[in-house]
């Protein structure tokens, strides 16, 4: 189990960019696959981006592919989500999450540890 702390949420205009960061406690960050998930009011939580434990493989939901980039720096125990070309429908609470093991995880139920959530608002 790791503790995840997110930062970087806020307001961004349509078409703008924002970067979220998530820092994990402990010295075993490289043992976890990581993901970014989001949940909008009235919507189910969904995985928007995921990355394996070495950063060699990534996954993106169709809705964000080409606009969002997930990356990690294991030396800093940090995973990032770079969000470009923001759309109003991107407004949601964004969570980073961890699952011990090497492989990319595509479903919310596959993650064991969660960050506190970061509110991202998109203005038109």
C-alpha positions as a printed NumPy array, in Angstrom:
array([[  0.   ,   0.   ,   0.   ],
       [  1.188,   3.485,  -0.864],
       [ -0.099,   6.921,   0.027],
       [ -0.831,   9.12 ,  -2.969],
       [ -0.996,  12.907,  -2.847],
       [ -2.227,  14.855,  -5.861],
       [ -1.65 ,  18.437,  -6.879],
       [ -2.257,  20.65 ,  -9.881],
       [ -6.019,  20.822, -10.101],
       [ -7.727,  24.04 , -10.972],
       [ -9.414,  26.045, -13.674],
       [ -8.394,  25.977, -17.301],
       [-10.024,  27.518, -20.335],
       [-11.206,  25.467, -23.26 ],
       [ -8.162,  24.72 , -25.372],
       [ -5.773,  25.326, -22.508],
       [ -3.358,  23.034, -20.712],
       [ -2.949,  21.781, -17.176],
       [ -0.644,  19.289, -15.517],
       [ -1.56 ,  17.103, -12.583],
       [  1.042,  15.505, -10.354],
       [  0.765,  12.62 ,  -7.941],
       [  3.499,  11.77 ,  -5.483],
       [  3.676,   8.455,  -3.654],
       [  5.139,   7.728,  -0.275],
       [  7.723,   5.069,   0.362],
       [ 10.512,   3.581,  -1.679],
       [  8.507,   1.049,  -3.68 ],
       [  6.881,   3.345,  -6.237],
       [  8.569,   1.519,  -9.097],
       [  6.743,  -1.653,  -8.083],
       [  3.362,  -0.162,  -9.027],
       [  1.527,   0.411, -12.225],
       [ -0.209,   3.785, -12.116],
       [ -3.293,   5.325, -13.58 ],
       [ -5.26 ,   8.524, -13.826],
       [ -9.005,   8.266, -13.465],
       [-11.749,  10.848, -13.475],
       [-15.316,  11.132, -12.308],
       [-17.773,  13.801, -13.356],
       [-21.054,  14.439, -11.511],
       [-23.543,  11.741, -12.377],
       [-20.939,   9.754, -14.288],
       [-19.058,   6.589, -13.488],
       [-15.389,   6.73 , -12.714],
       [-13.273,   5.937, -15.741],
       [ -9.625,   5.31 , -16.477],
       [ -8.355,   8.009, -18.805],
       [ -4.668,   7.104, -18.797],
       [ -2.479,   4.353, -17.392],
       [  1.191,   3.461, -17.343],
       [  3.187,   0.385, -16.439],
       [  5.702,   0.319, -13.64 ],
       [  8.654,   1.254, -15.805],
       [  6.886,   3.794, -17.971],
       [  7.377,   1.73 , -21.09 ],
       [  3.728,   1.088, -21.91 ],
       [  0.777,   3.451, -21.749],
       [ -2.95 ,   3.429, -22.338],
       [ -5.349,   6.257, -23.129],
       [ -9.088,   6.368, -23.326],
       [-10.378,   7.299, -26.753],
       [-11.828,  10.504, -25.368],
       [ -8.394,  11.856, -24.389],
       [ -6.025,  10.153, -26.807],
       [ -3.844,  12.677, -28.559],
       [ -4.54 ,  15.352, -25.95 ],
       [ -3.402,  13.853, -22.642],
       [ -0.035,  12.36 , -21.77 ],
       [  0.787,  10.21 , -18.766],
       [  4.369,   9.938, -17.589],
       [  6.282,   8.956, -14.485],
       [  9.545,   9.714, -12.781],
       [ 10.325,   6.819, -10.49 ],
       [ 13.279,   8.643,  -8.97 ],
       [ 10.811,  11.245,  -7.687],
       [  7.997,   8.816,  -6.866],
       [  5.759,  10.906,  -9.1  ],
       [  3.325,  10.326, -11.934],
       [  2.046,  13.14 , -14.134],
       [ -0.915,  13.798, -16.353],
       [ -0.378,  16.497, -18.945],
       [ -3.719,  17.677, -20.281],
       [ -3.714,  19.722, -23.467],
       [ -6.477,  21.029, -25.693],
       [ -8.912,  20.913, -22.83 ],
       [-12.594,  20.46 , -23.56 ],
       [-15.558,  21.339, -21.325],
       [-16.347,  17.652, -20.946],
       [-12.938,  17.153, -19.319],
       [-14.205,  18.843, -16.157],
       [-14.17 ,  16.257, -13.384],
       [-12.439,  15.15 , -10.243],
       [ -9.215,  13.469, -11.273],
       [ -7.66 ,  10.708,  -9.202],
       [ -4.331,   9.021,  -9.411],
       [ -4.334,   5.374,  -8.452],
       [ -1.857,   2.557,  -7.983],
       [ -1.85 ,  -1.185,  -8.478],
       [  1.088,  -3.288,  -7.394],
       [  2.58 ,  -5.131, -10.312],
       [  4.09 ,  -4.393, -13.705],
       [  1.139,  -4.252, -16.078],
       [ -1.058,  -1.426, -17.29 ],
       [ -4.485,  -1.525, -15.613],
       [ -7.541,  -0.43 , -17.553],
       [-10.407,  -0.731, -15.062],
       [-11.071,   1.273, -11.89 ],
       [-11.644,  -1.904,  -9.885],
       [ -8.118,  -3.058, -10.659],
       [ -6.532,  -0.306,  -8.59 ],
       [ -5.764,  -0.774,  -4.912],
       [ -4.669,   2.686,  -3.755],
       [ -6.18 ,   6.071,  -4.552],
       [ -5.259,   9.7  ,  -4.254],
       [ -7.565,  12.243,  -2.678],
       [ -8.822,  13.648,  -5.964],
       [ -8.119,  16.917,  -7.749],
       [-10.942,  19.08 ,  -9.045],
       [-10.428,  20.287, -12.587],
       [-12.81 ,  22.874, -13.985],
       [-12.929,  23.79 , -17.654],
       [-14.386,  27.117, -18.709],
       [-15.858,  27.667, -22.133]])
